[in-house]
């Protein structure tokens, strides 16, 4: 049995939510008092974060998409869309490995060149087409295995 700090009723343990941050491991309010407090809190809030995000998305979906891309590029690779555009231009819009433009499509549009990076150091190496990026990855970024594959193709008339 435990006493609720709000309604002061002595209630069974299963009437309280778990809370690891407390010494007892249980919330100080019972479930019904917590529910009432949550409803009151949400009623006071002017607009929830999700509603505001949805409004912004409807107003300017391209800006939202650009911000999401910027965030993803920064988090995953530590680069900016500007860096990506500059590198794409400096490579002439083609793969740094094979010199071909990207040919694979996604949702009816030609894909962007992949950002190739060393998985151990995180260092960016360049932009690759999907085929080269996947091939290098499957060969484990191992120069010896890549050379062995090239030699195999030469020996078999390719």
PyMOL commands that place a pseudoatom at each C-alpha (Angstrom):
pseudoatom trace, name=CA, resn=UNK, resi=1, chain=A, elem=C, hetatm=0, pos=[0.000, 0.000, 0.000]
pseudoatom trace, name=CA, resn=UNK, resi=2, chain=A, elem=C, hetatm=0, pos=[1.136, 3.541, -0.748]
pseudoatom trace, name=CA, resn=UNK, resi=3, chain=A, elem=C, hetatm=0, pos=[-0.318, 7.014, -0.126]
pseudoatom trace, name=CA, resn=UNK, resi=4, chain=A, elem=C, hetatm=0, pos=[-0.923, 9.320, -3.112]
pseudoatom trace, name=CA, resn=UNK, resi=5, chain=A, elem=C, hetatm=0, pos=[0.710, 12.734, -2.639]
pseudoatom trace, name=CA, resn=UNK, resi=6, chain=A, elem=C, hetatm=0, pos=[-2.229, 14.473, -4.351]
pseudoatom trace, name=CA, resn=UNK, resi=7, chain=A, elem=C, hetatm=0, pos=[-5.446, 12.797, -3.162]
pseudoatom trace, name=CA, resn=UNK, resi=8, chain=A, elem=C, hetatm=0, pos=[-3.881, 11.400, 0.047]
pseudoatom trace, name=CA, resn=UNK, resi=9, chain=A, elem=C, hetatm=0, pos=[-5.630, 8.038, -0.395]
pseudoatom trace, name=CA, resn=UNK, resi=10, chain=A, elem=C, hetatm=0, pos=[-3.909, 4.842, 0.657]
pseudoatom trace, name=CA, resn=UNK, resi=11, chain=A, elem=C, hetatm=0, pos=[-3.911, 2.706, -2.489]
pseudoatom trace, name=CA, resn=UNK, resi=12, chain=A, elem=C, hetatm=0, pos=[-2.434, -0.601, -3.704]
pseudoatom trace, name=CA, resn=UNK, resi=13, chain=A, elem=C, hetatm=0, pos=[0.983, -0.460, -5.384]
pseudoatom trace, name=CA, resn=UNK, resi=14, chain=A, elem=C, hetatm=0, pos=[-0.470, -1.318, -8.801]
pseudoatom trace, name=CA, resn=UNK, resi=15, chain=A, elem=C, hetatm=0, pos=[-2.329, 2.048, -8.757]
pseudoatom trace, name=CA, resn=UNK, resi=16, chain=A, elem=C, hetatm=0, pos=[1.000, 3.896, -9.188]
pseudoatom trace, name=CA, resn=UNK, resi=17, chain=A, elem=C, hetatm=0, pos=[3.162, 4.216, -12.290]
pseudoatom trace, name=CA, resn=UNK, resi=18, chain=A, elem=C, hetatm=0, pos=[6.755, 3.028, -12.040]
pseudoatom trace, name=CA, resn=UNK, resi=19, chain=A, elem=C, hetatm=0, pos=[9.373, 5.765, -11.654]
pseudoatom trace, name=CA, resn=UNK, resi=20, chain=A, elem=C, hetatm=0, pos=[13.032, 4.715, -11.430]
pseudoatom trace, name=CA, resn=UNK, resi=21, chain=A, elem=C, hetatm=0, pos=[14.089, 8.155, -10.228]
pseudoatom trace, name=CA, resn=UNK, resi=22, chain=A, elem=C, hetatm=0, pos=[12.325, 7.776, -6.859]
pseudoatom trace, name=CA, resn=UNK, resi=23, chain=A, elem=C, hetatm=0, pos=[13.623, 5.751, -3.883]
pseudoatom trace, name=CA, resn=UNK, resi=24, chain=A, elem=C, hetatm=0, pos=[10.522, 3.522, -3.894]
pseudoatom trace, name=CA, resn=UNK, resi=25, chain=A, elem=C, hetatm=0, pos=[10.562, 3.072, -7.663]
pseudoatom trace, name=CA, resn=UNK, resi=26, chain=A, elem=C, hetatm=0, pos=[6.986, 4.363, -7.863]
pseudoatom trace, name=CA, resn=UNK, resi=27, chain=A, elem=C, hetatm=0, pos=[5.459, 7.720, -8.795]
pseudoatom trace, name=CA, resn=UNK, resi=28, chain=A, elem=C, hetatm=0, pos=[4.266, 9.907, -5.927]
pseudoatom trace, name=CA, resn=UNK, resi=29, chain=A, elem=C, hetatm=0, pos=[0.799, 10.395, -7.513]
pseudoatom trace, name=CA, resn=UNK, resi=30, chain=A, elem=C, hetatm=0, pos=[-1.665, 7.610, -8.206]
pseudoatom trace, name=CA, resn=UNK, resi=31, chain=A, elem=C, hetatm=0, pos=[-2.573, 6.837, -11.821]
pseudoatom trace, name=CA, resn=UNK, resi=32, chain=A, elem=C, hetatm=0, pos=[-5.891, 8.690, -11.719]
pseudoatom trace, name=CA, resn=UNK, resi=33, chain=A, elem=C, hetatm=0, pos=[-4.340, 11.855, -10.200]
pseudoatom trace, name=CA, resn=UNK, resi=34, chain=A, elem=C, hetatm=0, pos=[-1.541, 11.681, -12.776]
pseudoatom trace, name=CA, resn=UNK, resi=35, chain=A, elem=C, hetatm=0, pos=[-4.145, 11.457, -15.544]
pseudoatom trace, name=CA, resn=UNK, resi=36, chain=A, elem=C, hetatm=0, pos=[-5.998, 14.534, -14.232]
pseudoatom trace, name=CA, resn=UNK, resi=37, chain=A, elem=C, hetatm=0, pos=[-2.730, 16.491, -13.917]
pseudoatom trace, name=CA, resn=UNK, resi=38, chain=A, elem=C, hetatm=0, pos=[-1.684, 15.511, -17.468]
pseudoatom trace, name=CA, resn=UNK, resi=39, chain=A, elem=C, hetatm=0, pos=[-5.028, 16.655, -18.924]
pseudoatom trace, name=CA, resn=UNK, resi=40, chain=A, elem=C, hetatm=0, pos=[-4.745, 19.981, -17.079]
pseudoatom trace, name=CA, resn=UNK, resi=41, chain=A, elem=C, hetatm=0, pos=[-1.168, 20.449, -18.301]
pseudoatom trace, name=CA, resn=UNK, resi=42, chain=A, elem=C, hetatm=0, pos=[-2.095, 19.775, -21.938]
pseudoatom trace, name=CA, resn=UNK, resi=43, chain=A, elem=C, hetatm=0, pos=[-5.082, 22.134, -21.713]
pseudoatom trace, name=CA, resn=UNK, resi=44, chain=A, elem=C, hetatm=0, pos=[-2.764, 24.994, -20.642]
pseudoatom trace, name=CA, resn=UNK, resi=45, chain=A, elem=C, hetatm=0, pos=[-0.285, 24.392, -23.474]
pseudoatom trace, name=CA, resn=UNK, resi=46, chain=A, elem=C, hetatm=0, pos=[-1.014, 26.806, -26.329]
pseudoatom trace, name=CA, resn=UNK, resi=47, chain=A, elem=C, hetatm=0, pos=[0.091, 24.479, -29.164]
pseudoatom trace, name=CA, resn=UNK, resi=48, chain=A, elem=C, hetatm=0, pos=[1.815, 21.135, -29.025]
pseudoatom trace, name=CA, resn=UNK, resi=49, chain=A, elem=C, hetatm=0, pos=[5.172, 20.711, -30.719]
pseudoatom trace, name=CA, resn=UNK, resi=50, chain=A, elem=C, hetatm=0, pos=[3.720, 18.203, -33.194]
pseudoatom trace, name=CA, resn=UNK, resi=51, chain=A, elem=C, hetatm=0, pos=[0.938, 20.574, -34.248]
pseudoatom trace, name=CA, resn=UNK, resi=52, chain=A, elem=C, hetatm=0, pos=[3.423, 23.423, -34.757]
pseudoatom trace, name=CA, resn=UNK, resi=53, chain=A, elem=C, hetatm=0, pos=[5.735, 21.161, -36.765]
pseudoatom trace, name=CA, resn=UNK, resi=54, chain=A, elem=C, hetatm=0, pos=[2.804, 20.089, -38.945]
pseudoatom trace, name=CA, resn=UNK, resi=55, chain=A, elem=C, hetatm=0, pos=[1.776, 23.722, -39.545]
pseudoatom trace, name=CA, resn=UNK, resi=56, chain=A, elem=C, hetatm=0, pos=[5.312, 24.669, -40.551]
pseudoatom trace, name=CA, resn=UNK, resi=57, chain=A, elem=C, hetatm=0, pos=[5.504, 21.679, -42.855]
pseudoatom trace, name=CA, resn=UNK, resi=58, chain=A, elem=C, hetatm=0, pos=[2.295, 22.685, -44.623]
pseudoatom trace, name=CA, resn=UNK, resi=59, chain=A, elem=C, hetatm=0, pos=[3.407, 26.324, -45.010]
pseudoatom trace, name=CA, resn=UNK, resi=60, chain=A, elem=C, hetatm=0, pos=[6.770, 25.585, -46.584]
pseudoatom trace, name=CA, resn=UNK, resi=61, chain=A, elem=C, hetatm=0, pos=[7.391, 21.866, -47.192]
pseudoatom trace, name=CA, resn=UNK, resi=62, chain=A, elem=C, hetatm=0, pos=[10.523, 22.511, -49.267]
pseudoatom trace, name=CA, resn=UNK, resi=63, chain=A, elem=C, hetatm=0, pos=[12.136, 24.471, -46.432]
pseudoatom trace, name=CA, resn=UNK, resi=64, chain=A, elem=C, hetatm=0, pos=[11.303, 21.702, -43.959]
pseudoatom trace, name=CA, resn=UNK, resi=65, chain=A, elem=C, hetatm=0, pos=[12.767, 19.098, -46.330]
pseudoatom trace, name=CA, resn=UNK, resi=66, chain=A, elem=C, hetatm=0, pos=[15.935, 21.189, -46.808]
pseudoatom trace, name=CA, resn=UNK, resi=67, chain=A, elem=C, hetatm=0, pos=[16.359, 21.570, -43.037]
pseudoatom trace, name=CA, resn=UNK, resi=68, chain=A, elem=C, hetatm=0, pos=[15.921, 17.827, -42.525]
pseudoatom trace, name=CA, resn=UNK, resi=69, chain=A, elem=C, hetatm=0, pos=[18.533, 17.127, -45.212]
pseudoatom trace, name=CA, resn=UNK, resi=70, chain=A, elem=C, hetatm=0, pos=[20.962, 19.646, -43.691]
pseudoatom trace, name=CA, resn=UNK, resi=71, chain=A, elem=C, hetatm=0, pos=[20.511, 18.033, -40.269]
pseudoatom trace, name=CA, resn=UNK, resi=72, chain=A, elem=C, hetatm=0, pos=[20.987, 14.511, -41.645]
pseudoatom trace, name=CA, resn=UNK, resi=73, chain=A, elem=C, hetatm=0, pos=[24.125, 15.441, -43.625]
pseudoatom trace, name=CA, resn=UNK, resi=74, chain=A, elem=C, hetatm=0, pos=[25.656, 17.159, -40.600]
pseudoatom trace, name=CA, resn=UNK, resi=75, chain=A, elem=C, hetatm=0, pos=[24.814, 14.327, -38.202]
pseudoatom trace, name=CA, resn=UNK, resi=76, chain=A, elem=C, hetatm=0, pos=[25.780, 11.430, -40.460]
pseudoatom trace, name=CA, resn=UNK, resi=77, chain=A, elem=C, hetatm=0, pos=[28.790, 12.810, -42.348]
pseudoatom trace, name=CA, resn=UNK, resi=78, chain=A, elem=C, hetatm=0, pos=[29.682, 16.178, -40.790]
pseudoatom trace, name=CA, resn=UNK, resi=79, chain=A, elem=C, hetatm=0, pos=[29.127, 18.030, -44.090]
pseudoatom trace, name=CA, resn=UNK, resi=80, chain=A, elem=C, hetatm=0, pos=[26.769, 20.719, -45.365]
pseudoatom trace, name=CA, resn=UNK, resi=81, chain=A, elem=C, hetatm=0, pos=[24.615, 20.830, -48.507]
pseudoatom trace, name=CA, resn=UNK, resi=82, chain=A, elem=C, hetatm=0, pos=[26.957, 23.558, -49.784]
pseudoatom trace, name=CA, resn=UNK, resi=83, chain=A, elem=C, hetatm=0, pos=[29.960, 21.211, -49.432]
pseudoatom trace, name=CA, resn=UNK, resi=84, chain=A, elem=C, hetatm=0, pos=[28.005, 18.525, -51.248]
pseudoatom trace, name=CA, resn=UNK, resi=85, chain=A, elem=C, hetatm=0, pos=[27.158, 20.894, -54.132]
pseudoatom trace, name=CA, resn=UNK, resi=86, chain=A, elem=C, hetatm=0, pos=[30.794, 22.098, -54.402]
pseudoatom trace, name=CA, resn=UNK, resi=87, chain=A, elem=C, hetatm=0, pos=[32.152, 18.542, -54.415]
pseudoatom trace, name=CA, resn=UNK, resi=88, chain=A, elem=C, hetatm=0, pos=[29.569, 17.469, -57.002]
pseudoatom trace, name=CA, resn=UNK, resi=89, chain=A, elem=C, hetatm=0, pos=[30.636, 20.380, -59.242]
pseudoatom trace, name=CA, resn=UNK, resi=90, chain=A, elem=C, hetatm=0, pos=[34.369, 19.718, -58.725]
pseudoatom trace, name=CA, resn=UNK, resi=91, chain=A, elem=C, hetatm=0, pos=[33.835, 16.076, -59.775]
pseudoatom trace, name=CA, resn=UNK, resi=92, chain=A, elem=C, hetatm=0, pos=[31.915, 17.216, -62.855]
pseudoatom trace, name=CA, resn=UNK, resi=93, chain=A, elem=C, hetatm=0, pos=[28.749, 15.503, -61.622]
pseudoatom trace, name=CA, resn=UNK, resi=94, chain=A, elem=C, hetatm=0, pos=[30.215, 12.032, -62.072]
pseudoatom trace, name=CA, resn=UNK, resi=95, chain=A, elem=C, hetatm=0, pos=[31.453, 9.218, -59.824]
pseudoatom trace, name=CA, resn=UNK, resi=96, chain=A, elem=C, hetatm=0, pos=[34.959, 9.741, -58.415]
pseudoatom trace, name=CA, resn=UNK, resi=97, chain=A, elem=C, hetatm=0, pos=[35.786, 6.052, -59.000]
pseudoatom trace, name=CA, resn=UNK, resi=98, chain=A, elem=C, hetatm=0, pos=[34.411, 5.123, -62.438]
pseudoatom trace, name=CA, resn=UNK, resi=99, chain=A, elem=C, hetatm=0, pos=[33.754, 8.558, -63.939]
pseudoatom trace, name=CA, resn=UNK, resi=100, chain=A, elem=C, hetatm=0, pos=[30.146, 7.730, -64.860]
pseudoatom trace, name=CA, resn=UNK, resi=101, chain=A, elem=C, hetatm=0, pos=[27.078, 9.707, -63.850]
pseudoatom trace, name=CA, resn=UNK, resi=102, chain=A, elem=C, hetatm=0, pos=[24.616, 8.136, -61.421]
pseudoatom trace, name=CA, resn=UNK, resi=103, chain=A, elem=C, hetatm=0, pos=[22.087, 6.011, -63.294]
pseudoatom trace, name=CA, resn=UNK, resi=104, chain=A, elem=C, hetatm=0, pos=[20.056, 4.423, -60.477]
pseudoatom trace, name=CA, resn=UNK, resi=105, chain=A, elem=C, hetatm=0, pos=[16.655, 5.896, -59.717]
pseudoatom trace, name=CA, resn=UNK, resi=106, chain=A, elem=C, hetatm=0, pos=[14.576, 6.215, -56.569]
pseudoatom trace, name=CA, resn=UNK, resi=107, chain=A, elem=C, hetatm=0, pos=[10.886, 7.091, -56.746]
pseudoatom trace, name=CA, resn=UNK, resi=108, chain=A, elem=C, hetatm=0, pos=[11.240, 7.980, -60.424]
pseudoatom trace, name=CA, resn=UNK, resi=109, chain=A, elem=C, hetatm=0, pos=[14.187, 10.382, -59.973]
pseudoatom trace, name=CA, resn=UNK, resi=110, chain=A, elem=C, hetatm=0, pos=[17.902, 9.798, -60.554]
pseudoatom trace, name=CA, resn=UNK, resi=111, chain=A, elem=C, hetatm=0, pos=[19.635, 9.341, -57.213]
pseudoatom trace, name=CA, resn=UNK, resi=112, chain=A, elem=C, hetatm=0, pos=[22.246, 11.724, -55.872]
pseudoatom trace, name=CA, resn=UNK, resi=113, chain=A, elem=C, hetatm=0, pos=[25.829, 10.460, -55.827]
pseudoatom trace, name=CA, resn=UNK, resi=114, chain=A, elem=C, hetatm=0, pos=[26.607, 8.694, -52.524]
pseudoatom trace, name=CA, resn=UNK, resi=115, chain=A, elem=C, hetatm=0, pos=[28.951, 10.256, -49.980]
pseudoatom trace, name=CA, resn=UNK, resi=116, chain=A, elem=C, hetatm=0, pos=[31.790, 7.741, -49.693]
pseudoatom trace, name=CA, resn=UNK, resi=117, chain=A, elem=C, hetatm=0, pos=[33.572, 7.665, -46.353]
pseudoatom trace, name=CA, resn=UNK, resi=118, chain=A, elem=C, hetatm=0, pos=[35.978, 5.489, -44.430]
pseudoatom trace, name=CA, resn=UNK, resi=119, chain=A, elem=C, hetatm=0, pos=[33.851, 3.605, -41.885]
pseudoatom trace, name=CA, resn=UNK, resi=120, chain=A, elem=C, hetatm=0, pos=[36.708, 3.396, -39.383]
pseudoatom trace, name=CA, resn=UNK, resi=121, chain=A, elem=C, hetatm=0, pos=[37.882, 7.032, -39.413]
pseudoatom trace, name=CA, resn=UNK, resi=122, chain=A, elem=C, hetatm=0, pos=[34.756, 8.734, -40.765]
pseudoatom trace, name=CA, resn=UNK, resi=123, chain=A, elem=C, hetatm=0, pos=[36.910, 10.620, -43.298]
pseudoatom trace, name=CA, resn=UNK, resi=124, chain=A, elem=C, hetatm=0, pos=[35.034, 11.624, -46.465]
pseudoatom trace, name=CA, resn=UNK, resi=125, chain=A, elem=C, hetatm=0, pos=[36.674, 10.316, -49.654]
pseudoatom trace, name=CA, resn=UNK, resi=126, chain=A, elem=C, hetatm=0, pos=[34.378, 11.638, -52.372]
pseudoatom trace, name=CA, resn=UNK, resi=127, chain=A, elem=C, hetatm=0, pos=[31.094, 11.073, -54.173]
pseudoatom trace, name=CA, resn=UNK, resi=128, chain=A, elem=C, hetatm=0, pos=[30.419, 7.715, -55.788]
pseudoatom trace, name=CA, resn=UNK, resi=129, chain=A, elem=C, hetatm=0, pos=[27.673, 6.234, -57.934]
pseudoatom trace, name=CA, resn=UNK, resi=130, chain=A, elem=C, hetatm=0, pos=[25.530, 3.604, -56.212]
pseudoatom trace, name=CA, resn=UNK, resi=131, chain=A, elem=C, hetatm=0, pos=[27.242, 0.736, -58.022]
pseudoatom trace, name=CA, resn=UNK, resi=132, chain=A, elem=C, hetatm=0, pos=[30.775, 1.751, -57.008]
pseudoatom trace, name=CA, resn=UNK, resi=133, chain=A, elem=C, hetatm=0, pos=[29.718, 2.648, -53.466]
pseudoatom trace, name=CA, resn=UNK, resi=134, chain=A, elem=C, hetatm=0, pos=[28.004, -0.711, -52.921]
pseudoatom trace, name=CA, resn=UNK, resi=135, chain=A, elem=C, hetatm=0, pos=[30.844, -2.653, -54.600]
pseudoatom trace, name=CA, resn=UNK, resi=136, chain=A, elem=C, hetatm=0, pos=[33.557, -1.032, -52.496]
pseudoatom trace, name=CA, resn=UNK, resi=137, chain=A, elem=C, hetatm=0, pos=[31.486, -1.574, -49.363]
pseudoatom trace, name=CA, resn=UNK, resi=138, chain=A, elem=C, hetatm=0, pos=[30.837, -5.246, -50.122]
pseudoatom trace, name=CA, resn=UNK, resi=139, chain=A, elem=C, hetatm=0, pos=[34.558, -5.764, -50.720]
pseudoatom trace, name=CA, resn=UNK, resi=140, chain=A, elem=C, hetatm=0, pos=[35.174, -4.339, -47.255]
pseudoatom trace, name=CA, resn=UNK, resi=141, chain=A, elem=C, hetatm=0, pos=[37.114, -1.261, -48.454]
pseudoatom trace, name=CA, resn=UNK, resi=142, chain=A, elem=C, hetatm=0, pos=[39.982, -3.735, -48.954]
pseudoatom trace, name=CA, resn=UNK, resi=143, chain=A, elem=C, hetatm=0, pos=[42.316, -2.696, -51.797]
pseudoatom trace, name=CA, resn=UNK, resi=144, chain=A, elem=C, hetatm=0, pos=[43.705, -6.236, -52.007]
pseudoatom trace, name=CA, resn=UNK, resi=145, chain=A, elem=C, hetatm=0, pos=[40.274, -7.743, -52.579]
pseudoatom trace, name=CA, resn=UNK, resi=146, chain=A, elem=C, hetatm=0, pos=[39.430, -5.072, -55.155]
pseudoatom trace, name=CA, resn=UNK, resi=147, chain=A, elem=C, hetatm=0, pos=[42.683, -5.732, -57.044]
pseudoatom trace, name=CA, resn=UNK, resi=148, chain=A, elem=C, hetatm=0, pos=[42.061, -9.499, -56.853]
pseudoatom trace, name=CA, resn=UNK, resi=149, chain=A, elem=C, hetatm=0, pos=[38.592, -9.010, -58.347]
pseudoatom trace, name=CA, resn=UNK, resi=150, chain=A, elem=C, hetatm=0, pos=[40.047, -6.862, -61.157]
pseudoatom trace, name=CA, resn=UNK, resi=151, chain=A, elem=C, hetatm=0, pos=[42.728, -9.511, -61.854]
pseudoatom trace, name=CA, resn=UNK, resi=152, chain=A, elem=C, hetatm=0, pos=[40.051, -12.224, -61.900]
pseudoatom trace, name=CA, resn=UNK, resi=153, chain=A, elem=C, hetatm=0, pos=[38.082, -10.282, -64.527]
pseudoatom trace, name=CA, resn=UNK, resi=154, chain=A, elem=C, hetatm=0, pos=[41.225, -9.734, -66.639]
pseudoatom trace, name=CA, resn=UNK, resi=155, chain=A, elem=C, hetatm=0, pos=[42.085, -13.460, -66.515]
pseudoatom trace, name=CA, resn=UNK, resi=156, chain=A, elem=C, hetatm=0, pos=[38.589, -14.399, -67.645]
pseudoatom trace, name=CA, resn=UNK, resi=157, chain=A, elem=C, hetatm=0, pos=[38.489, -12.069, -70.638]
pseudoatom trace, name=CA, resn=UNK, resi=158, chain=A, elem=C, hetatm=0, pos=[36.448, -9.167, -69.293]
for i in range(1, 158): cmd.bond("trace and resi %d" % i, "trace and resi %d" % (i + 1))
show_as sticks, trace
zoom trace
